Amino acid sequence: MRLFRRRSLPTSLVLAACFAAALPAQQAPAPAPAPSSGVKFSGYLQVRETAQENVGLTGSINRARLTASGGIATNFTWRIQGEFRTGNAGKSASVALTDGYIRWKKKDFGVQAGQFKTPFTREYYTSLADVETADRATAVDSLAPKRDIGVMADYDFHGKAMLQAGVFNGEGQNVTANKDSTLLGVARLVVHPLKDIGLGGYVARYFGDSTRYGMEANYEGPKLTVRGEYVAQARDSLGGDSDHGWYGLAAYFVHKKVQLVAKYEDFSRDAISLQQQNQAWTGGANLFLAGTAVRLTLECISREIGDPGVRKGMGLAQLQLRF
């Protein structure tokens, strides 16, 4: 989905201000900025209310993100994204870097370096602003390696397939040192046998620790979307069953402004504890109040945790604004 009403400022002004603040008085003048396509600002804000038994009504800001991006030279682009976090449990509000990378692309081949999402699972790689449900599936949220610092290459086979492969520190977001000197390797391949169908697989190797892997199937037509993913993790030092889970999702536009959504998910870590079993049904609707710029998500979630399971219900309303 496209972002709406992006604003652009001359990059030369932004770069000039940065150099003026950073250079000592005796330093030689900086070279002239490279040709630029300007700076674009975008982002989204998610405000949420949840109602849960024995908890009551709770309001929160689920996401508040601001992105700046642009071009710095021929074939080069950049992206910086920050997340504004409200304080909770005695912690003060803060701002955290989520994306910060430089990308080079020529024709179908691209390389990017910095901090960004590792290419693992379709649902994780998709922005939460575009995911049909308010939250990602538990299996994806638990096993996807998330953002990390590294370098990745990708190749687009003329729209028929996409291959991504990267090497990362393996320490997670905003950790600038590789503390254990081991690396994380991630690769994902998605093929499109038909225009609206995507089939893929992915693998992530924490060298000397564990291997995560999975597969995806996706149909996305003009009105109907059907998607499923299976994700698992095998630890080198732990026997027994691997952590594993899956989800299935169906979404249908009954009107251009109303999308009905149903989702089932299942996740377990039997080798650690049967109490980490997690199964959930989600039913809801997305109401697009101003195209894709304003979306109201309404959901009912029934979740069973543990063995024997204890089932709890939750109602959720989330208003999302994109700009």
C-alpha positions in Angstrom: 0.0 0.0 0.0 1.2 3.5 -0.8 1.8 6.2 1.7 -0.1 9.4 1.1 0.9 13.1 1.1 4.7 12.8 1.4 6.5 16.0 1.9 9.9 16.8 0.3 12.7 19.2 1.3 15.8 20.0 -0.7 18.5 17.5 0.5 21.2 20.2 -0.1 19.8 22.3 2.7 19.7 19.4 5.1 23.3 18.3 4.3 24.6 21.8 4.5 23.2 22.3 8.0 24.7 18.9 9.2 28.2 19.8 7.8 28.1 23.3 9.3 27.3 21.9 12.8 29.8 19.0 12.6 33.0 20.6 11.1 35.6 22.3 13.3 36.5 25.9 12.4 40.0 24.9 10.9 38.7 22.0 8.9 38.8 22.2 5.1 35.4 22.9 3.4 33.3 19.8 2.7 32.9 18.7 -0.9 29.7 19.7 -2.7 26.8 17.3 -2.0 26.1 14.7 -4.7 23.1 15.0 -6.9 19.9 14.3 -4.9 16.3 13.4 -5.3 15.3 15.3 -2.1 14.3 14.2 1.4 10.9 12.5 1.9 9.1 12.3 5.2 6.6 9.6 6.1 5.4 7.6 9.0 2.4 6.3 11.0 0.7 6.5 14.3 -1.3 3.7 16.0 -3.6 4.5 19.0 -5.1 1.5 20.7 -7.8 0.6 23.2 -8.1 -3.0 24.6 -10.7 -4.6 26.9 -9.8 -7.8 28.7 -11.3 -9.8 31.5 -9.8 -9.0 35.0 -7.8 -6.2 33.4 -10.4 -3.8 32.1 -10.0 -1.0 29.5 -6.4 0.0 28.6 -5.3 2.7 26.2 -1.9 2.8 24.6 0.1 4.2 21.7 1.1 1.0 19.9 3.4 2.5 17.3 4.6 6.1 16.5 7.2 6.1 13.8 8.7 8.8 11.6 10.8 8.1 8.5 13.1 10.2 6.4 14.4 8.8 3.1 15.9 10.0 -0.1 18.7 9.7 -2.8 22.3 10.8 -2.3 23.8 9.9 -5.7 23.1 7.9 -8.8 21.8 4.4 -7.8 22.1 5.2 -4.0 19.3 5.8 -1.6 19.1 6.0 2.2 16.5 5.6 5.0 16.4 6.6 8.6 13.4 5.6 10.8 12.8 6.4 14.5 10.2 5.0 16.9 8.8 7.2 19.6 8.2 5.1 22.7 5.9 6.1 25.6 7.2 5.4 29.1 5.8 2.5 31.2 6.6 0.5 34.3 8.7 3.4 35.7 10.5 4.0 32.4 10.6 7.4 30.7 9.6 8.0 27.1 12.4 7.6 24.6 13.2 7.5 20.9 14.9 4.5 19.3 16.4 4.0 15.9 14.6 1.2 13.9 16.0 1.6 10.4 19.3 3.3 9.3 20.8 2.1 6.1 22.3 3.0 2.7 21.1 1.1 -0.4 22.7 0.7 -3.8 20.6 -0.7 -6.7 21.2 -1.2 -10.3 18.6 -2.8 -12.5 17.5 -6.0 -10.7 20.4 -6.2 -8.2 20.7 -4.4 -4.9 22.9 -4.2 -1.8 22.2 -2.4 1.4 24.2 -1.9 4.6 23.2 -0.7 8.1 20.4 -1.6 10.4 17.2 -3.0 8.9 14.8 -5.9 9.0 16.3 -9.3 8.4 14.5 -11.1 5.5 12.7 -13.7 7.5 8.9 -14.5 7.2 6.6 -12.5 5.1 4.5 -11.2 8.0 7.6 -9.9 9.8 9.1 -8.4 6.7 5.8 -6.6 6.0 5.2 -3.3 7.9 2.7 -3.6 10.8 0.9 -0.7 9.1 0.2 -3.1 6.2 -0.5 -6.3 8.1 -4.2 -7.2 8.1 -4.4 -7.8 11.9 -3.3 -5.4 14.7 -0.5 -7.7 15.8 1.7 -10.4 14.1 1.2 -14.1 14.9 3.0 -15.3 18.0 5.2 -17.7 16.1 6.4 -14.9 13.8 6.9 -12.5 16.7 8.8 -15.1 18.8 11.1 -16.6 16.1 11.8 -14.0 13.5 15.3 -12.6 14.1 14.0 -9.0 13.9 16.1 -6.0 13.0 19.9 -6.2 13.1 23.1 -4.5 11.8 24.7 -6.0 8.7 24.8 -6.2 4.9 22.3 -7.8 2.5 22.1 -8.4 -1.2 19.0 -9.1 -3.2 18.1 -10.0 -6.8 14.7 -9.6 -8.5 14.2 -12.2 -11.3 12.0 -9.9 -13.4 9.1 -10.2 -11.0 9.1 -14.0 -11.1 11.2 -14.5 -8.0 13.1 -12.6 -5.3 16.2 -13.8 -3.6 17.6 -12.0 -0.4 20.6 -13.0 1.6 22.5 -11.2 4.3 25.0 -11.5 7.1 24.4 -9.7 10.4 25.9 -9.2 13.8 23.3 -11.4 15.4 23.0 -9.1 18.5 19.7 -7.4 17.6 18.6 -3.8 17.2 20.9 -0.9 18.1 23.7 -3.1 19.4 26.8 -1.8 17.7 29.2 -4.5 18.9 29.4 -8.2 18.0 29.9 -9.4 21.6 30.3 -13.1 20.9 32.1 -12.8 17.5 29.6 -15.1 15.9 27.3 -14.1 13.0 23.7 -14.4 11.9 23.1 -15.5 8.3 19.6 -15.1 6.8 18.2 -15.9 3.4 14.8 -15.8 1.8 13.5 -16.9 -1.6 10.0 -16.2 -2.9 8.7 -17.3 -6.3 5.6 -16.2 -8.1 4.2 -19.0 -10.4 1.2 -16.7 -11.0 0.9 -13.0 -10.6 -1.2 -13.1 -7.4 0.5 -16.2 -5.8 3.7 -16.2 -3.8 5.5 -19.3 -2.5 8.6 -19.0 -0.4 11.1 -20.4 2.1 13.6 -18.8 4.5 16.4 -19.9 6.9 18.4 -18.1 9.6 21.5 -19.5 11.1 22.8 -18.2 14.4 26.3 -19.8 14.0 27.2 -21.9 17.0 23.7 -21.6 18.5 20.5 -22.4 16.5 18.8 -22.6 13.1 15.5 -21.0 12.3 13.5 -21.9 9.2 10.1 -21.7 7.6 7.9 -21.5 4.6 5.1 -19.3 3.3 2.2 -19.4 0.8 0.3 -16.3 -0.2 -2.6 -15.4 -2.5 -3.5 -11.7 -2.8 -6.2 -10.9 -5.3 -8.2 -7.7 -5.8 -10.6 -8.6 -2.9 -9.5 -11.8 -1.3 -6.3 -12.5 0.5 -5.3 -16.0 1.8 -2.0 -16.5 3.6 -0.2 -19.1 5.7 3.3 -19.5 7.2 5.1 -22.2 9.2 8.1 -21.2 11.4 10.4 -23.4 13.5 13.7 -23.2 15.5 16.2 -26.0 16.3 18.7 -25.3 19.0 22.2 -26.9 18.8 22.4 -27.6 22.5 18.8 -28.6 23.3 17.3 -32.0 22.3 13.6 -32.8 21.8 11.1 -31.1 19.7 11.9 -27.8 17.9 10.0 -24.6 18.7 7.4 -24.4 16.0 4.2 -22.6 15.0 2.0 -21.5 12.2 -0.8 -19.3 11.2 -3.5 -19.1 8.6 -5.2 -15.9 7.6 -8.1 -15.0 5.2 -9.2 -11.4 4.5 -12.0 -10.2 2.1 -13.2 -6.8 1.0 -17.0 -6.8 1.3 -16.8 -3.1 0.3 -13.9 -0.9 -0.8 -13.8 0.5 2.7 -14.6 -2.6 4.7 -12.3 -5.7 5.0 -13.3 -8.7 7.1 -10.4 -10.7 8.6 -10.1 -14.1 10.2 -6.9 -15.7 11.6 -5.9 -18.8 13.5 -2.4 -19.3 15.0 -0.6 -22.0 17.0 2.8 -21.9 18.7 4.6 -24.2 21.1 8.0 -24.7 22.7 7.6 -28.2 24.0 11.3 -28.8 24.7 11.2 -25.9 27.1 7.8 -26.1 28.7 4.3 -27.2 27.8 3.1 -24.0 29.5 4.3 -22.0 26.5 1.8 -23.4 24.1 -0.3 -20.6 22.6 -3.3 -20.9 20.4 -5.6 -18.1 19.3 -8.5 -17.2 17.1 -8.9 -13.6 15.8 -11.9 -12.2 14.0 -12.4 -8.6 13.0 -12.7 -5.9 10.4 -10.6 -3.1 8.9 -12.5 0.1 8.1 -10.6 2.4 5.7 -12.0 5.8 6.6 -9.8 7.9 4.2 -8.3 5.5 1.7 -5.3 3.7 3.3 -4.3 6.9 5.2 -6.7 6.2 8.1 -7.6 2.7 9.2 -9.7 1.6 12.1 -9.1 -2.0 13.1 -11.7 -3.8 15.3 -10.9 -7.3 16.6 -12.1 -10.0 19.0 -9.3 -12.4 20.1 -9.7 -15.7 21.9 -6.4 -17.1 23.2 -5.6 -20.3 25.0 -2.2 -20.5 26.8 -0.5 -23.4 28.6 -1.4 -27.1 29.2 -4.1 -27.6 30.3 -5.0 -24.4 28.5 -6.6 -21.3 30.1 -8.7 -19.4 27.5 -9.0 -15.6 27.7 -10.8 -13.2 25.5 -9.9 -9.7 24.5 -11.5 -6.9 22.4 -9.3 -4.4 20.5 -9.8 -1.2 18.7 -6.9 0.5 16.9 -6.9 3.7 14.9 -4.0 4.1 12.5 -2.9 7.2 10.7 -0.4 7.2 7.8 1.2 10.1 6.2 
